[in-house]
Amino acid sequence: MADQCIQHLLQEHRAAEEILAALDALLDSVERERGWTRDRGDTFARVQRFIANDWLLHECKEDAILFPALVGFLPSDVGPLDVLRGEFASITAEAGRLAQAGAALAPGDAPPKSFQNFLRAGRAFGQLLRDHIYKEDRVLFPMVARYLPAEKDAELLAAMTVCCPPGKCAGA
């Protein structure tokens, strides 16, 4: 069983789940008591930094390094890889809506509709990301660990370890 590259990606999933927990706490706080405080702004900024840096790099590792290596035993235009790539686009779109909704709150005294938009965008983003992680953790990664040769696993891990910045990966 080859799973070093999968373990690397799973660690990144756990980090994403920690950020999602922080986002959930922020959303719950905003839902209970409307208003934008410095602490809420700091938490939101942390979530945004994670999305812009860590999550986009994670997507890059999967899309430009892992997925092409799987084409030998999984089709890229249908099935799990196609679904997961489609989810990348949806996650990115929801992240954009979340950023926009959060920016509308940052100035301070925002109308109730702005809070509703923020809550809706935050919950939608969180659910999409959780669903995506679930599919990879429970379906894709176990398949990869079973069928990926050990030498290819080591090669993929090395590529992921030195992966380029978001938007600069080959194939991204």
Steps between C-alpha positions, in 0.01 A plus 500: 500500500637839397359786699764760583358756259150419628610552861641837394165600349307362797701725733395794288138384525525499880637857488205597278259348752657711776441813292144387428442465874622859546270612217205316658567669835516837324174435314326385819621813679378729221167316487446545875605862512525709185795729484859493388763513771877507479514134614253397232699690242820329614339156477361579157842623385653171621240302303564711190879455527453125529279490190729726296821324594465153649183377333590624153840335533327179611275510192807561286671192645199286422415641159852539361683215675269228636217491246724472190677206667166322541398514136649153452227345711232771519357695206552875528192616309236299691473345843671608821772721348251692289267544799781618728629747241148638464487541876822704489318752280198505733716539810689786337174671402358465854828626647461808280143555620617458860779755450258746342239451774765540772631817338149648519508450879848631565410871508290447811132587496367280221133442412335169602509373140881519509508271802260258332721493189808437715333216690367342179838523324689371802272201550504415128879522483542288812262231376663479157847470648391239755327294229809520280730390782263216589500364144876508478558355848244220462502420127792632298789476744439137602496406129821689437671343801408153371600539137780756486845337471741588783751665265229723351380585852849618596524703178164667565589579861825661389313711245241604760766589752659750264178599326493842349281788622129512413434584138853404398476120502551326170158419365317734738 
